[in-house]
Protein backbone atom coordinates (compact mmCIF):
# COMPACT_ATOMS: atom_id res chain seq x y z
CA UNK A 1 0.00 0.00 0.00
CA UNK A 2 1.47 3.35 -1.07
CA UNK A 3 1.48 5.88 1.80
CA UNK A 4 2.85 8.89 -0.02
CA UNK A 5 4.86 10.17 -2.97
CA UNK A 6 8.05 12.10 -2.26
CA UNK A 7 11.52 12.81 -3.63
CA UNK A 8 14.69 10.99 -2.67
CA UNK A 9 18.31 10.57 -3.79
CA UNK A 10 20.01 7.98 -5.94
CA UNK A 11 22.57 6.35 -3.59
CA UNK A 12 25.06 6.14 -6.47
CA UNK A 13 24.99 9.60 -8.09
CA UNK A 14 22.91 11.62 -5.58
CA UNK A 15 20.49 12.71 -8.32
CA UNK A 16 17.08 13.83 -7.01
CA UNK A 17 14.55 11.18 -8.07
CA UNK A 18 10.86 10.45 -7.58
CA UNK A 19 10.13 8.06 -4.72
CA UNK A 20 7.24 6.45 -2.94
CA UNK A 21 6.89 5.37 0.66
CA UNK A 22 4.78 2.25 1.10
CA UNK A 23 3.78 -0.39 3.63
CA UNK A 24 4.91 -3.97 3.11
CA UNK A 25 4.41 -6.73 5.69
CA UNK A 26 4.20 -4.34 8.65
CA UNK A 27 7.31 -2.46 7.53
CA UNK A 28 7.54 0.94 5.87
CA UNK A 29 9.72 0.95 2.77
CA UNK A 30 10.95 3.57 0.32
CA UNK A 31 11.41 2.85 -3.39
CA UNK A 32 12.92 4.98 -6.14
CA UNK A 33 14.40 4.59 -9.62
CA UNK A 34 17.41 6.40 -11.03
CA UNK A 35 17.43 6.52 -14.87
CA UNK A 36 21.15 5.69 -14.79
CA UNK A 37 21.55 3.33 -11.82
CA UNK A 38 18.21 1.54 -11.62
CA UNK A 39 15.77 0.78 -8.82
CA UNK A 40 16.48 0.92 -5.10
CA UNK A 41 14.19 -0.35 -2.34
CA UNK A 42 15.12 0.21 1.29
CA UNK A 43 13.71 0.15 4.80
CA UNK A 44 12.22 3.48 5.90
CA UNK A 45 10.75 2.44 9.28
CA UNK A 46 10.77 -1.02 10.89
CA UNK A 47 7.17 -0.93 12.08
CA UNK A 48 3.99 0.30 10.42
CA UNK A 49 2.08 0.68 13.70
CA UNK A 50 4.81 2.90 15.16
CA UNK A 51 4.87 4.88 11.90
CA UNK A 52 1.14 5.59 12.18
CA UNK A 53 1.42 6.56 15.86
CA UNK A 54 4.18 9.07 15.13
CA UNK A 55 2.22 10.55 12.23
CA UNK A 56 -0.45 11.69 14.74
CA UNK A 57 2.02 14.31 16.03
CA UNK A 58 2.67 16.08 12.76
CA UNK A 59 2.98 19.81 13.44
CA UNK A 60 4.00 21.71 10.28
CA UNK A 61 6.17 24.77 10.77
CA UNK A 62 6.61 28.01 8.88
CA UNK A 63 10.38 28.10 8.50
CA UNK A 64 12.33 31.33 8.67
CA UNK A 65 11.33 34.62 7.12
CA UNK A 66 14.84 35.51 5.90
CA UNK A 67 16.06 32.59 3.73
CA UNK A 68 19.71 32.72 2.62
CA UNK A 69 19.43 31.01 -0.79
CA UNK A 70 17.08 31.12 -3.76
CA UNK A 71 15.12 28.22 -5.25
CA UNK A 72 16.90 27.30 -8.48
CA UNK A 73 16.43 23.54 -8.42
CA UNK A 74 14.67 20.72 -6.60
CA UNK A 75 15.06 20.22 -2.85
CA UNK A 76 17.63 19.42 -1.44
CA UNK A 77 19.75 21.17 -4.07
CA UNK A 78 18.99 24.71 -2.82
CA UNK A 79 20.03 24.28 0.82
CA UNK A 80 21.08 27.33 2.59
CA UNK A 81 18.17 27.70 4.03
CA UNK A 82 15.79 28.32 1.14
CA UNK A 83 12.22 29.60 1.20
CA UNK A 84 10.87 26.03 0.91
CA UNK A 85 12.31 25.02 4.27
CA UNK A 86 9.50 24.58 6.79
CA UNK A 87 11.21 24.65 10.20
CA UNK A 88 13.44 26.90 12.28
CA UNK A 89 16.97 26.16 13.50
CA UNK A 90 16.61 24.62 16.96
CA UNK A 91 20.26 23.58 17.14
CA UNK A 92 23.01 25.11 15.03
CA UNK A 93 26.14 23.10 14.28
CA UNK A 94 29.55 24.39 13.30
CA UNK A 95 32.33 22.04 12.27
CA UNK A 96 35.31 23.84 13.79
CA UNK A 97 37.82 21.41 12.24
CA UNK A 98 38.01 18.21 10.20
CA UNK A 99 41.07 17.11 12.14
CA UNK A 100 40.55 14.20 14.52
CA UNK A 101 42.57 12.08 16.91
CA UNK A 102 40.66 8.97 15.78
CA UNK A 103 39.93 7.33 12.43
CA UNK A 104 36.56 5.67 12.89
CA UNK A 105 35.21 3.65 9.94
CA UNK A 106 31.63 4.74 10.77
CA UNK A 107 32.30 8.51 10.90
CA UNK A 108 29.76 10.41 8.77
CA UNK A 109 32.10 13.40 8.78
CA UNK A 110 34.74 11.23 7.08
CA UNK A 111 37.29 13.14 9.14
CA UNK A 112 41.06 12.73 8.79
CA UNK A 113 40.93 11.09 5.36
CA UNK A 114 40.35 14.05 3.00
CA UNK A 115 44.06 15.06 2.93
CA UNK A 116 43.06 18.68 3.32
CA UNK A 117 42.50 20.91 6.34
CA UNK A 118 39.06 22.41 6.91
CA UNK A 119 39.32 24.66 9.95
CA UNK A 120 37.42 27.96 9.94
CA UNK A 121 39.14 30.85 11.66
CA UNK A 122 37.90 32.43 14.89
CA UNK A 123 36.43 35.34 12.92
CA UNK A 124 34.76 33.02 10.38
CA UNK A 125 33.17 31.14 13.27
CA UNK A 126 31.98 34.44 14.74
CA UNK A 127 30.25 35.25 11.45
CA UNK A 128 28.62 31.81 11.32
CA UNK A 129 27.36 32.27 14.88
CA UNK A 130 25.93 35.66 13.95
CA UNK A 131 24.32 34.20 10.85
CA UNK A 132 22.47 31.63 13.00
CA UNK A 133 21.44 34.29 15.51
CA UNK A 134 20.12 36.42 12.63
CA UNK A 135 17.37 33.89 11.82
CA UNK A 136 13.93 35.49 11.88
CA UNK A 137 11.42 35.53 13.46
CA UNK A 138 13.29 33.61 16.20
CA UNK A 139 17.06 33.42 16.66
CA UNK A 140 18.80 30.05 16.96
CA UNK A 141 19.07 29.41 20.73
CA UNK A 142 21.62 26.57 20.88
CA UNK A 143 24.96 25.79 19.23
CA UNK A 144 27.09 22.67 19.02
CA UNK A 145 30.74 22.72 18.02
CA UNK A 146 31.52 19.55 16.11
CA UNK A 147 34.01 18.22 13.58
CA UNK A 148 36.25 16.26 13.25
CA UNK A 149 37.15 16.48 16.89
CA UNK A 150 36.65 20.01 18.25
CA UNK A 151 38.98 19.52 21.24
CA UNK A 152 42.02 19.36 18.95
CA UNK A 153 41.62 23.13 18.44
CA UNK A 154 43.73 25.12 20.89
CA UNK A 155 41.17 27.94 21.00
CA UNK A 156 38.10 25.82 21.82
CA UNK A 157 37.63 27.46 25.23
CA UNK A 158 37.65 30.86 23.52
CA UNK A 159 35.10 29.63 20.99
CA UNK A 160 32.79 28.56 23.81
CA UNK A 161 33.08 32.05 25.32
CA UNK A 162 32.36 33.51 21.88
CA UNK A 163 29.08 31.59 21.60
CA UNK A 164 27.96 33.08 24.90
CA UNK A 165 28.97 36.57 23.73
CA UNK A 166 26.93 36.14 20.55
CA UNK A 167 23.78 35.35 22.51
CA UNK A 168 23.46 31.56 22.52
CA UNK A 169 21.71 30.31 25.64
CA UNK A 170 23.05 26.76 25.27
CA UNK A 171 26.46 25.63 24.01
CA UNK A 172 27.68 22.05 23.64
CA UNK A 173 30.59 20.21 22.06
CA UNK A 174 30.45 16.84 20.32
CA UNK A 175 33.56 14.94 21.36
CA UNK A 176 35.13 11.50 21.61
CA UNK A 177 36.40 12.47 25.07
CA UNK A 178 40.09 11.69 24.51
CA UNK A 179 41.29 15.22 25.28
CA UNK A 180 38.89 15.53 28.23
CA UNK A 181 40.43 12.34 29.66
CA UNK A 182 44.04 13.33 29.05
CA UNK A 183 43.73 16.94 30.26
CA UNK A 184 42.06 16.96 33.69
CA UNK A 185 41.76 20.76 33.65
CA UNK A 186 39.97 21.03 30.30
CA UNK A 187 36.51 20.22 31.65
CA UNK A 188 36.77 22.97 34.28
CA UNK A 189 38.03 25.48 31.69
CA UNK A 190 35.09 24.67 29.42
CA UNK A 191 32.66 24.90 32.32
CA UNK A 192 34.08 28.30 33.32
CA UNK A 193 33.68 29.43 29.71
CA UNK A 194 29.92 28.64 29.96
CA UNK A 195 29.83 25.27 28.17
CA UNK A 196 26.51 23.61 29.05
CA UNK A 197 26.86 20.06 27.76
CA UNK A 198 29.45 17.55 26.63
CA UNK A 199 27.94 15.45 23.85
CA UNK A 200 30.09 12.39 24.48
CA UNK A 201 30.50 9.62 21.91
CA UNK A 202 29.78 6.47 23.95
CA UNK A 203 29.27 3.18 22.14
CA UNK A 204 28.98 0.68 24.99
CA UNK A 205 29.96 -0.50 28.45
CA UNK A 206 32.50 -3.12 27.31
CA UNK A 207 35.56 -2.90 25.11
CA UNK A 208 34.17 -4.83 22.12
CA UNK A 209 32.05 -2.07 20.49
CA UNK A 210 34.97 0.36 20.62
CA UNK A 211 37.40 -2.07 19.04
CA UNK A 212 34.89 -2.81 16.26
CA UNK A 213 33.69 0.77 15.61
CA UNK A 214 36.64 2.91 16.68
CA UNK A 215 39.65 0.65 16.16
CA UNK A 216 40.73 0.43 19.81
CA UNK A 217 39.39 0.02 23.32
CA UNK A 218 38.31 3.52 24.34
CA UNK A 219 36.15 2.54 27.32
CA UNK A 220 38.77 3.47 29.97
CA UNK A 221 39.20 6.82 28.19
CA UNK A 222 35.43 7.45 28.26
CA UNK A 223 35.28 6.67 31.98
CA UNK A 224 38.17 9.01 32.69
CA UNK A 225 36.53 11.80 30.67
CA UNK A 226 33.29 11.30 32.62
CA UNK A 227 35.15 11.54 35.93
CA UNK A 228 36.85 14.78 34.88
CA UNK A 229 33.47 16.23 33.85
CA UNK A 230 32.03 15.11 37.18
CA UNK A 231 34.73 17.02 39.07
CA UNK A 232 33.83 20.15 37.07
CA UNK A 233 30.06 19.51 37.36
CA UNK A 234 29.88 19.66 33.56
CA UNK A 235 26.78 17.85 32.28
CA UNK A 236 27.08 15.00 29.80
CA UNK A 237 24.79 13.49 27.18
CA UNK A 238 25.93 10.05 26.06
CA UNK A 239 25.77 9.56 22.28
CA UNK A 240 25.94 5.92 21.17
CA UNK A 241 26.17 5.27 17.43
CA UNK A 242 24.00 2.16 17.09
CA UNK A 243 25.23 -0.49 14.65
CA UNK A 244 23.54 -3.85 14.28
CA UNK A 245 25.85 -6.65 15.36
CA UNK A 246 28.26 -4.28 17.12
CA UNK A 247 26.43 -2.67 20.02
CA UNK A 248 22.67 -3.13 19.53
CA UNK A 249 22.82 -5.69 22.37
CA UNK A 250 24.04 -2.99 24.80
CA UNK A 251 21.16 -0.50 24.61
CA UNK A 252 19.83 -1.51 28.02
CA UNK A 253 23.30 -1.56 29.57
CA UNK A 254 24.04 1.94 28.28
CA UNK A 255 20.78 3.22 29.78
CA UNK A 256 21.62 1.55 33.09
CA UNK A 257 25.10 3.09 33.01
CA UNK A 258 23.49 6.51 32.58
CA UNK A 259 21.13 5.85 35.49
CA UNK A 260 24.07 4.78 37.67
CA UNK A 261 25.80 8.07 36.83
CA UNK A 262 22.74 10.29 36.97
CA UNK A 263 24.58 12.94 38.97
CA UNK A 264 26.47 13.99 35.81
CA UNK A 265 24.69 12.33 32.86
CA UNK A 266 21.63 14.25 31.68
CA UNK A 267 20.54 12.02 28.83
CA UNK A 268 21.32 9.37 26.25
CA UNK A 269 20.81 10.21 22.57
CA UNK A 270 21.05 7.03 20.50
CA UNK A 271 21.93 7.59 16.84
CA UNK A 272 21.48 4.60 14.49
CA UNK A 273 24.31 4.58 11.97
CA UNK A 274 23.64 6.39 8.69
CA UNK A 275 25.32 5.11 5.56
CA UNK A 276 27.50 7.53 3.63
CA UNK A 277 29.62 6.68 0.61
CA UNK A 278 29.35 3.60 -1.55
CA UNK A 279 27.94 1.13 0.94
CA UNK A 280 26.61 -2.04 -0.77
CA UNK A 281 22.81 -2.23 -0.67
CA UNK A 282 22.76 -5.59 1.10
CA UNK A 283 25.02 -4.22 3.85
CA UNK A 284 22.71 -1.23 4.35
CA UNK A 285 19.69 -3.47 4.83
CA UNK A 286 21.54 -5.84 7.14
CA UNK A 287 22.75 -3.07 9.44
CA UNK A 288 19.77 -0.69 9.33
CA UNK A 289 18.22 0.25 12.68
CA UNK A 290 15.24 2.61 12.71
CA UNK A 291 13.35 4.19 15.61
CA UNK A 292 10.78 1.36 16.08
CA UNK A 293 13.59 -1.21 16.19
CA UNK A 294 15.44 0.94 18.74
CA UNK A 295 12.30 1.16 20.89
CA UNK A 296 11.93 -2.63 20.84
CA UNK A 297 15.56 -3.02 21.88
CA UNK A 298 14.93 -0.68 24.82
CA UNK A 299 11.81 -2.60 25.88
CA UNK A 300 13.50 -5.99 25.63
CA UNK A 301 16.76 -5.00 27.29
CA UNK A 302 15.15 -3.09 30.19
CA UNK A 303 12.68 -5.98 30.75
CA UNK A 304 9.76 -3.68 30.06
CA UNK A 305 10.74 -0.99 32.56
CA UNK A 306 10.85 1.33 29.55
CA UNK A 307 8.51 0.29 26.75
CA UNK A 308 7.88 1.15 23.13
CA UNK A 309 4.75 3.08 24.10
CA UNK A 310 6.72 5.34 26.43
CA UNK A 311 8.32 7.12 23.47
CA UNK A 312 6.78 10.09 21.69
CA UNK A 313 7.98 11.93 18.56
CA UNK A 314 10.11 15.01 19.21
CA UNK A 315 7.44 17.08 17.43
CA UNK A 316 4.81 16.10 20.01
CA UNK A 317 5.89 18.93 22.36
CA UNK A 318 4.55 21.67 20.06
CA UNK A 319 1.53 22.29 22.37
CA UNK A 320 4.04 23.38 25.04
CA UNK A 321 5.56 25.89 22.62
CA UNK A 322 2.13 27.18 21.59
CA UNK A 323 1.13 27.60 25.24
CA UNK A 324 4.26 29.60 26.09
CA UNK A 325 3.69 31.77 23.00
CA UNK A 326 0.11 32.43 24.07
CA UNK A 327 0.90 33.52 27.62
CA UNK A 328 4.03 35.48 26.69
CA UNK A 329 2.62 37.06 23.54
CA UNK A 330 5.75 36.51 21.45
CA UNK A 331 7.02 33.82 19.07
CA UNK A 332 9.05 30.95 20.50
CA UNK A 333 11.42 28.50 18.87
CA UNK A 334 9.33 25.54 17.68
CA UNK A 335 10.32 21.88 17.28
CA UNK A 336 8.37 21.33 14.06
CA UNK A 337 10.64 18.54 12.82
CA UNK A 338 9.08 15.70 10.85
CA UNK A 339 7.37 13.23 13.25
CA UNK A 340 9.57 10.41 11.92
CA UNK A 341 12.87 12.17 12.66
CA UNK A 342 13.20 11.43 16.36
CA UNK A 343 11.56 10.01 19.47
CA UNK A 344 12.15 10.47 23.19
CA UNK A 345 10.93 9.84 26.70
CA UNK A 346 11.76 11.07 30.19
CA UNK A 347 12.36 8.49 32.91
CA UNK A 348 12.34 9.31 36.61
CA UNK A 349 14.65 7.47 38.97
CA UNK A 350 12.99 6.83 42.33
CA UNK A 351 15.31 4.65 44.42
CA UNK A 352 15.66 1.41 42.45
CA UNK A 353 12.61 2.19 40.32
CA UNK A 354 12.75 3.48 36.74
CA UNK A 355 9.46 5.21 35.93
CA UNK A 356 8.81 6.66 32.46
CA UNK A 357 6.77 9.87 32.53
CA UNK A 358 4.02 8.22 30.47
CA UNK A 359 3.27 5.82 33.35
CA UNK A 360 1.90 8.58 35.58
CA UNK A 361 1.09 11.44 33.20
CA UNK A 362 -1.66 11.21 30.61
CA UNK A 363 0.55 12.85 28.00
CA UNK A 364 -2.12 13.29 25.34
CA UNK A 365 -4.57 14.75 27.82
CA UNK A 366 -1.87 17.14 29.05
CA UNK A 367 -1.05 18.26 25.50
CA UNK A 368 -4.75 18.70 24.76
CA UNK A 369 -5.14 20.86 27.88
CA UNK A 370 -2.29 23.08 26.73
CA UNK A 371 -3.67 23.33 23.19
CA UNK A 372 -7.15 24.29 24.38
CA UNK A 373 -5.70 26.85 26.79
CA UNK A 374 -3.53 28.35 24.03
CA UNK A 375 -6.50 28.62 21.67
CA UNK A 376 -8.67 30.26 24.32
CA UNK A 377 -5.99 32.83 25.14
CA UNK A 378 -5.38 33.63 21.48
CA UNK A 379 -9.10 33.83 20.69
CA UNK A 380 -9.69 36.15 23.64
CA UNK A 381 -13.42 36.70 23.78
CA UNK A 382 -15.16 36.68 27.14
CA UNK A 383 -12.57 34.45 28.74
CA UNK A 384 -9.54 36.46 29.82
CA UNK A 385 -6.00 35.10 30.04
CA UNK A 386 -6.13 34.96 33.85
CA UNK A 387 -9.33 32.91 33.77
CA UNK A 388 -7.89 30.50 31.21
CA UNK A 389 -4.77 29.97 33.29
CA UNK A 390 -6.85 29.48 36.44
CA UNK A 391 -9.05 26.91 34.72
CA UNK A 392 -6.04 25.09 33.26
CA UNK A 393 -4.38 24.98 36.67
CA UNK A 394 -7.51 23.36 38.11
CA UNK A 395 -7.47 20.72 35.36
CA UNK A 396 -3.76 19.92 35.68
CA UNK A 397 -4.07 17.35 38.50
CA UNK A 398 -6.48 15.32 36.34
CA UNK A 399 -3.63 14.58 33.91
CA UNK A 400 -1.46 13.05 36.66
CA UNK A 401 -1.93 9.68 38.38
CA UNK A 402 -0.78 10.44 41.91
CA UNK A 403 -0.62 6.77 42.87
CA UNK A 404 1.94 5.99 40.16
CA UNK A 405 4.12 9.09 40.19
CA UNK A 406 7.46 9.15 42.08
CA UNK A 407 6.92 10.23 45.68
CA UNK A 408 9.73 12.78 45.52
CA UNK A 409 8.28 14.55 42.47
CA UNK A 410 5.80 17.38 43.05
CA UNK A 411 4.81 17.59 39.39
CA UNK A 412 1.53 19.39 40.08
CA UNK A 413 3.38 22.03 42.09
CA UNK A 414 5.99 22.53 39.37
CA UNK A 415 3.41 22.89 36.60
CA UNK A 416 1.23 25.18 38.72
CA UNK A 417 4.21 27.54 39.16
CA UNK A 418 4.73 27.51 35.41
CA UNK A 419 1.04 28.13 34.66
CA UNK A 420 0.28 30.70 37.36
CA UNK A 421 3.59 32.45 37.97
CA UNK A 422 5.26 31.90 34.59
CA UNK A 423 8.21 30.57 36.58
CA UNK A 424 10.01 28.61 33.88
CA UNK A 425 12.92 28.18 36.29
CA UNK A 426 10.59 25.82 38.17
CA UNK A 427 11.07 23.39 35.29
CA UNK A 428 14.58 22.85 36.66
CA UNK A 429 12.97 20.85 39.47
CA UNK A 430 11.41 18.60 36.82
CA UNK A 431 14.89 17.52 35.69
CA UNK A 432 15.94 16.41 39.17
CA UNK A 433 16.54 12.65 39.10
CA UNK A 434 15.36 12.40 35.50
CA UNK A 435 17.00 11.02 32.38
CA UNK A 436 16.10 11.93 28.80
CA UNK A 437 16.33 8.93 26.48
CA UNK A 438 16.09 9.81 22.81
CA UNK A 439 16.79 8.47 19.35
CA UNK A 440 17.63 10.60 16.31
CA UNK A 441 17.12 8.81 12.99
CA UNK A 442 19.41 10.65 10.57
CA UNK A 443 18.93 9.98 6.87
CA UNK A 444 21.37 8.81 4.22
CA UNK A 445 20.95 8.60 0.42
CA UNK A 446 19.27 5.19 0.75
CA UNK A 447 16.31 6.33 2.87
CA UNK A 448 16.39 10.06 2.07
CA UNK A 449 12.95 11.69 2.13
CA UNK A 450 12.49 15.24 0.84
CA UNK A 451 9.50 15.73 3.17
CA UNK A 452 11.71 15.04 6.18
CA UNK A 453 14.64 17.23 5.16
CA UNK A 454 12.32 20.22 4.60
CA UNK A 455 11.33 19.94 8.25
CA UNK A 456 14.86 19.50 9.66
CA UNK A 457 15.58 21.58 12.81
CA UNK A 458 19.31 20.78 13.18
CA UNK A 459 21.37 22.87 10.77
CA UNK A 460 25.03 23.42 9.92
CA UNK A 461 26.33 26.95 9.47
CA UNK A 462 29.11 27.14 6.86
CA UNK A 463 31.60 29.90 5.96
CA UNK A 464 29.82 31.10 2.81
CA UNK A 465 26.71 32.14 4.75
CA UNK A 466 24.56 29.11 4.06
CA UNK A 467 22.67 27.23 6.79
CA UNK A 468 22.28 23.60 5.70
CA UNK A 469 20.01 20.87 7.15
CA UNK A 470 21.91 18.08 8.89
CA UNK A 471 20.99 15.22 6.55
CA UNK A 472 21.57 17.29 3.40
CA UNK A 473 24.97 18.33 4.70
CA UNK A 474 26.13 14.79 5.32
CA UNK A 475 24.55 13.23 2.24
CA UNK A 476 25.41 15.91 -0.31
CA UNK A 477 27.24 19.07 0.73
CA UNK A 478 30.05 18.11 3.12
CA UNK A 479 32.73 17.25 0.55
CA UNK A 480 31.86 20.31 -1.57
CA UNK A 481 32.14 22.69 1.38
CA UNK A 482 35.32 21.18 2.77
CA UNK A 483 36.89 21.27 -0.70
CA UNK A 484 35.84 24.90 -1.20
CA UNK A 485 37.24 26.16 2.10
CA UNK A 486 40.01 23.66 2.90
CA UNK A 487 43.74 24.01 2.55
CA UNK A 488 46.21 21.24 1.61
CA UNK A 489 47.08 19.21 4.69
CA UNK A 490 50.73 19.47 5.65
CA UNK A 491 52.24 16.14 6.56
Secondary structure, DSSP 8 states (H G I E B T S, - for coil): -EEEEEEEE-TTT--EEEEEEEEETTEEEEEEEETTTEEEEEEEES-HHHHHHHHTT-------SS-SS---SSTTTT-SS-TT--S--SEEEEE--S--S---TT-TT-TT-SSEE----HHHHHHHHHHHHT-SSS---EEEEESS-GGGSTTHHHHHHHHHHTT-SEEEEEE-SHHHHH-TTHHHHHHHTT--EEEEE---SSSHHHHHHHSS--HHHHHHHHHHHHHHT-EEEEE-EE-TTTTGGGHHHHHHHHHHTTTTEEEEEEEE----SS--HHHHHHH---HHHHHHHHHHHTTTSS-GGG-EEGGGGHHHHHHHHHHHTS--------TTSEEEEEEEEETTEEEEGGGTB-HHHHHHHHHHHHHHHHH-TTS-HHHHHHHHHHHHGGGB-TTTS-TT--HHHHHHHHHHH--GGGHHHHTTTEEEEEEE----TTT--HHHHTT--EEEE-TTS-EEEHHHIIIIIHHHHHHHH-EE---
